[in-house]
């Protein structure tokens, strides 16, 4: 980073009542902004763990375990990070070489990469496992390629199974909900609503397999603008084209530890246009 900002989020910290804690950021390792890191060149979760309520912190050993999400640190205690294999699998499975056609420019764009954004959350569950909820965009891997707000752009859950102090974690990921309709809109300052999409993770105290994600998302409603404008491939839809558009609070639930997620439920005070069907 520089005086205009950085690629790192603010830090997250989470502890269980028994004192197992995690603290970390979503960011880049040194050199990764120029693809020169020998650890990971992805925008990823980087964190340490504690077993004593945060009195001391550790990662897992680097060297041979970099592929498993372990990196050396200058203090010798190491870092954990979401390994590249997780991101590779997410891109290969979720985007699968999707092609975006820009009808206005007459161009095609292959989605074979990703970027994780900055409004995220990290929590440690009752069993000491680490959970991230992250904004992820499908992108092009070319030097001047773009990231796109497709249906696969959205919130993703990434879980690290805690195998004990200093041991590499086992990782999995799942798709929580799309951000397409929200992030493709601009707020009143002209910035994308991706910057206004704060998400929070929580766990049921009765059942450790029950997780919740609470997030702010947009509900577009029906198109209320001039239908003739939609025939122009270069027309950019405006907020005024969606007079019923609203910002709402959504809750998404998982009852299998984050492997799958229920349909997002709009819990704020807006009309239910689903006809009672979830």
N, C-alpha and C positions, 0 to 999 in steps of 0.2 A: 503493500500500500504506500500512499504518499499523503501530502497534505489535503488532497481532495477526498480521501477515503481509503478503504481497503477491501479486500476480498473476504474478510473475516466477519462473522457475526459477533454480537455481544455474547459473553459466556453464559452457559446454563449450569445450574447445580441442582442435584436431586439426591435425597437420602431416604433410606428406609428407617423405621423406628429402631431396627437392630444395629444401624450404623454403617450399612453398606451404601456408599455414595459414589456418584459420578459427577465430574465437572468437565466441560468441554466447549468447543465452538464448532461451527461449520466454517471451514476455511481451506487454505492451501499450505502445503509444506514449502519451505524455502526453495525458490527456483521454479516452482510449478507454474507460475504465470508466464514462463517462457519455455515450458515443456522440458525443463532441465533438472527436475527433481529426480533423485534416484530412489525415492520412496513411492510417491504417487503424484501424478499430475492432474488428478481429478479434484474438484471442489467437493470436499468430503467431510464427514464428522470426525473430529480429532479430540480425544479425551483421555482422562486418567481416572483411576478408581481408588477407593479407600475402603478399609474394613473397620476403621476406628473413628467414625463420625467426622472424618475430615482432618484428623490430627496429622496424618501422613498420607501420601499419594503415590501411586505407582502406575506404570503401564505394563506392557509385556515386552519381552526382549525382541530386538530387531534382528538384523542379519538374515539368517535362514528363514525367519518367520514373517518377512515383509509381505509375502503373498497371502498370509493369514491375518493381516491387519495389525502387525506389531512393528514399531519403529523405535530406533534409538533416540535419546534426547540428551541435551548437553549436561543435564544434571545426573545422568546415568540411570534414571528410574524408568525411562521409556515412555512411549505413548501407545494407546490403542487408536486405531482408526478404521473406518469402514473400508474394507479392502477393495481393490480395483475389480476383483472377480464379481463382486456384488453388482457394481455398476454395469459391467459388461453384460451380465445376465439380464439385468433390468432392461437395458437398451435392446438387446437381441430379442427378448421375449415380448416386451411391451410395444416397441416402435417397429421392430422387424422390417427395417428398410422402407418405412412408409415414405411416400413421395407426396409433397405438397405442391399443387399446381397454382401458381400465381397468374390468374387469368388476366389481370390488368397488365402485368409486365410481360406476359407470354413466356414465363420461365417455369422450370421444374426444380424442386429442391429435395434432395435425399436426406432423410432424417436418420442419421447413424451415430449420433452423439447426444450429450445431455449437458445441462447446467442446473445445479441446485441453487435456489435463491436463498433469501436471508430471513424470512419470517417463519421460524421453525420452533420446535420444542424438543427437549430431551428429558426423559424421566427414567428412574430406576424402579423396577417393580419389586414386589415383596420377596421374590426369589433372587434378587440381585442382578437380574437381566437388564440390559440397556435397550431403551426404545427411543427412536427418533421419529418425529413426523416432519417431513420435509417437502418444500415446494420443488418440483422437478419439471423442467421444460425439455421437450425433444428439440434437438439442434442439428445443424450441419457441422461436419468435421472440417470443412474447408476453412482456410485462413480468414476469409471475409464472410463466412457463413452466418446465418441468422438462427435464432431460436424462435419457435412457433407456438402459438396458443391453439393447439389442436385439442381434440377430446382426450388425448393421453397426457396433456399437460395438467398437472394437478398435484394433490397431496399423496405422498407415499409414506408407508410405514416401514421402517427398517429396524430389525431386532438383532441384538447380539446376545447369544446365550452365554452366561457367565460360567466358565469351567473352573473357576478358582483363581486365587491371587497369582498374577503374573502369567497365567495360561492364556493362549490364544482363544478367541471366542468363535462360536459357530454362528453363521449369519443367515438371515432370510429377509425377504422383502415382500410387500403386498401393496396393491393399489387401493387407496382409500376413497377418493372422489375427484372428479374433474374440476378444474378451475377455468375451463375454456370460456364460459359465458361471462365470468367476472374479470379475468385478467385481460381480455381483449378490449375492455372498456377503459376509458380514461376518467380520472376524477377531476374535480374542478380546477386543480392546479395543472392539468395536462399530463400527469404521470399515470402510468398503468395502475390499476387497482391491485396488482400483485403486491404492491408495497403496503396495502391496507389490509391484507389478509392474515390476521394474527390467528394462529392455531395453538390449541392447548391439549395435551394428553392427560388422561386420568385413568385410575384403575378402581374397580369395585373392591371394597373391603371384604365383601362376603365371598367373592369368587375371583381368584387371581387370573382366570382366563377371560374375564370380561374387561374390555378396554373401551374408552370413549375418546373421540376426537371432537372438540368443539371449535368451530371456525366461523369467521364472517365471510359470507359469499353473496354474490348478487343473484337476484331472481329477475330475469329479463322481462317476463310477461309477454304478451302478444305484440307483434309489430304494428305500430300505429302511424307510421310515416307514409310517404308517397310510394306506393307499390312500383311506380314507374322507375324510381331511382334504383331499384334492385336489378333492373335490366342492364345497368351500366356496371361492368366488372370493376371499374375504378372508383365506384362510389364507396365512401367510407361512412358506415352507419354511425349515427349520433345518439346520444342519450335521449334527445328529444324524439327520436323515432320509436322509443319504447316508453310511452307515458305511464305504464304500470310498473316500470322498473323500480326495484327497491333493494336496499341493503338489508340482509337478514342474518340471523344466527342459525347455524345448522349444527346438528349433533349426528355423529356417525358412530355406530356401535359394532364391536366385534365380540363374539362369545367363544372364540377358539384361540385366544392369545394373540390375535392380530393377523392370523393367516387369511381370513376373509372378513368383509365388512358389509353391514346392512346398508340399504338405501339411505341416503342422507335425509334427515328429518328437519324440516323448517319449523323451528320452535318459536320464532318471533311473531309479532302481531301483523301478519299479512294473510290474505285470503288463501285458502286451500283450493288450488285449481286442478288437483289430481282426481277429483271425483271420488275421493275416499279410498283410492287405490294406492298402496305404498309402492 
